[in-house]
Amino acid sequence: MTVRLRVDDVMIRERTPSDDETIRNLNDAAFGGTYESRLVDSLRAAGLAVVELVAVHADVLAGHILLGALDVTVGGKPSRALALAPMSVQPSQQRQGIGSALVREALRRAHRQGWEAVIVLGHPDYYPRFGFSAALARPLAAPFSGDAFMALELIPDALKGGAGVATYPSAFGV
């Protein structure tokens, strides 16, 4: 029998350095490899981690999300944008609302900090529930494309104005 968590049973807080080893293990388990954990370490080392949160359930770190600074220009003008990468939840606790709670809180904090847009390469059946749109990302030249490459405007019309470019930092390996 699967027990569904109530999201209010999960505490979301900022990541602390003492969380780092657990976050590495969590990302490796959730994604089945080390790319995401190395990406997190590289984004931190480059000073690009802007919003980084963890979800704690029953005193166990159950989820993690990182929003990192991303160079985006639209119509020749810079846009204050972030890349959502990665977001992970302990495999035994997936599909219980932890990931959704992390995404919502990270987006809320990014908006409060004055960021204009967030870009994600993610599951096209998951991220649209938060307002992400592949159509909004299509005018952006980037190493990614298709329905999994999506954008969300935190400030209305932040990505309007013609063709644009999303330049990913070297940490992404693209």
C-alpha positions as CSV (number, residue, x, y, z in Angstrom):
1,M,0.0,0.0,0.0
2,T,1.4,3.4,-1.0
3,V,1.0,6.1,1.7
4,R,0.6,9.6,0.2
5,L,2.4,12.4,2.1
6,R,0.7,15.6,2.9
7,V,2.8,18.4,1.6
8,D,2.6,20.2,4.9
9,D,4.5,17.2,6.5
10,V,7.5,18.4,4.4
11,M,9.7,21.2,5.5
12,I,11.4,23.2,2.7
13,R,14.5,25.1,3.6
14,E,17.6,26.6,2.1
15,R,20.4,24.1,1.5
16,T,23.3,24.2,3.9
17,P,26.9,22.9,3.3
18,S,26.2,20.0,5.7
19,D,23.5,18.8,3.2
20,D,26.0,18.5,0.3
21,E,26.9,14.8,0.6
22,T,23.3,13.8,1.1
23,I,22.3,15.9,-2.0
24,R,25.0,14.2,-4.1
25,N,23.6,10.8,-3.0
26,L,20.1,11.9,-3.6
27,N,20.8,13.1,-7.2
28,D,22.7,10.0,-8.0
29,A,19.9,7.8,-6.8
30,A,17.1,9.8,-8.4
31,F,18.8,10.1,-11.8
32,G,20.8,6.8,-11.9
33,G,24.1,8.5,-12.5
34,T,26.5,11.2,-11.4
35,Y,25.9,14.0,-14.1
36,E,23.4,15.9,-11.9
37,S,25.4,15.7,-8.7
38,R,28.5,16.9,-10.6
39,L,26.4,19.7,-12.2
40,V,25.3,20.9,-8.7
41,D,28.9,21.0,-7.5
42,S,30.1,22.8,-10.6
43,L,27.3,25.4,-10.5
44,R,28.1,26.1,-6.8
45,A,31.8,26.4,-7.5
46,A,31.2,28.8,-10.3
47,G,29.0,31.0,-8.0
48,L,25.9,30.4,-10.2
49,A,23.6,28.7,-7.7
50,V,21.0,31.4,-6.9
51,V,18.1,29.4,-5.3
52,E,18.9,26.1,-3.7
53,L,16.4,24.3,-1.5
54,V,15.9,21.0,0.2
55,A,12.8,19.2,1.3
56,V,12.9,17.3,4.6
57,H,10.4,14.7,5.6
58,A,10.6,12.8,8.9
59,D,14.1,14.2,9.5
60,V,15.3,12.8,6.2
61,L,16.4,14.9,3.2
62,A,13.9,13.8,0.6
63,G,14.3,16.3,-2.2
64,H,16.5,19.0,-3.7
65,I,16.2,21.8,-6.3
66,L,18.7,24.3,-7.7
67,L,18.0,27.4,-9.8
68,G,21.2,28.7,-11.4
69,A,22.0,32.0,-13.2
70,L,21.6,31.7,-17.0
71,D,22.6,34.2,-19.7
72,V,19.5,34.9,-21.7
73,T,19.0,37.7,-24.2
74,V,15.8,38.4,-26.1
75,G,15.7,40.9,-29.0
76,G,19.3,41.9,-28.0
77,K,18.3,42.8,-24.5
78,P,19.5,40.8,-21.4
79,S,16.8,39.0,-19.4
80,R,17.4,38.1,-15.7
81,A,16.9,34.3,-16.1
82,L,17.6,31.2,-14.2
83,A,18.0,27.5,-15.3
84,L,16.0,25.0,-13.2
85,A,18.5,22.1,-12.9
86,P,18.3,19.7,-11.3
87,M,15.3,18.9,-9.2
88,S,15.3,15.5,-7.5
89,V,13.3,13.5,-5.0
90,Q,14.3,10.3,-3.2
91,P,13.0,7.5,-5.4
92,S,11.0,6.0,-2.5
93,Q,9.2,9.3,-2.0
94,Q,8.5,10.3,-5.5
95,R,4.9,11.1,-6.7
96,Q,3.9,12.4,-3.3
97,G,4.0,16.1,-3.9
98,I,7.6,16.8,-2.7
99,G,8.9,17.8,-6.1
100,S,5.9,20.1,-6.8
101,A,6.4,21.8,-3.4
102,L,10.1,22.3,-4.2
103,V,9.4,23.8,-7.6
104,R,6.6,26.1,-6.3
105,E,8.8,27.4,-3.5
106,A,11.9,27.9,-5.7
107,L,9.8,29.8,-8.3
108,R,8.3,32.0,-5.5
109,R,11.7,32.8,-4.1
110,A,13.1,33.6,-7.6
111,H,10.2,35.9,-8.3
112,R,10.6,37.6,-5.0
113,Q,14.3,38.2,-5.8
114,G,13.4,39.9,-9.0
115,W,14.3,37.2,-11.5
116,E,12.3,37.5,-14.8
117,A,12.3,34.0,-16.3
118,V,13.2,30.4,-15.6
119,I,14.2,27.9,-18.3
120,V,14.0,24.1,-17.8
121,L,14.9,21.0,-19.8
122,G,12.4,18.6,-18.2
123,H,9.6,16.2,-18.6
124,P,6.9,17.8,-20.8
125,D,4.1,16.2,-18.8
126,Y,5.4,17.5,-15.5
127,Y,6.6,21.1,-15.8
128,P,3.6,22.7,-17.6
129,R,1.6,22.4,-14.4
130,F,3.8,25.2,-13.0
131,G,3.3,27.4,-16.2
132,F,6.3,26.3,-18.2
133,S,5.8,26.3,-21.9
134,A,7.7,24.8,-24.8
135,A,6.2,27.5,-27.1
136,L,7.7,30.2,-25.0
137,A,11.2,28.7,-25.2
138,R,11.1,28.1,-29.0
139,P,12.4,31.5,-30.0
140,L,15.5,30.9,-27.8
141,A,18.6,29.5,-29.6
142,A,20.0,27.0,-27.2
143,P,21.7,23.6,-27.1
144,F,18.3,22.2,-26.4
145,S,15.0,22.2,-28.3
146,G,11.7,20.3,-28.5
147,D,8.9,19.9,-26.1
148,A,11.2,19.2,-23.1
149,F,12.8,22.6,-23.5
150,M,10.5,25.0,-21.7
151,A,10.4,28.5,-20.3
152,L,8.3,30.4,-17.6
153,E,8.0,34.1,-17.3
154,L,8.1,35.3,-13.7
155,I,7.6,38.8,-15.0
156,P,5.0,39.2,-17.8
157,D,6.5,39.6,-21.3
158,A,10.1,39.0,-20.0
159,L,10.8,36.8,-22.9
160,K,8.9,38.8,-25.5
161,G,10.6,40.8,-28.2
162,G,11.8,38.5,-30.9
163,A,14.5,35.9,-31.2
164,G,16.7,35.2,-28.2
165,V,19.7,33.2,-27.0
166,A,20.1,31.0,-23.9
167,T,23.8,30.5,-23.2
168,Y,24.4,27.7,-20.7
169,P,27.5,27.9,-18.5
170,S,30.3,25.3,-19.0
171,A,29.1,23.4,-15.9
172,F,26.3,21.9,-18.2
173,G,28.8,20.5,-20.6
174,V,27.0,21.8,-23.6
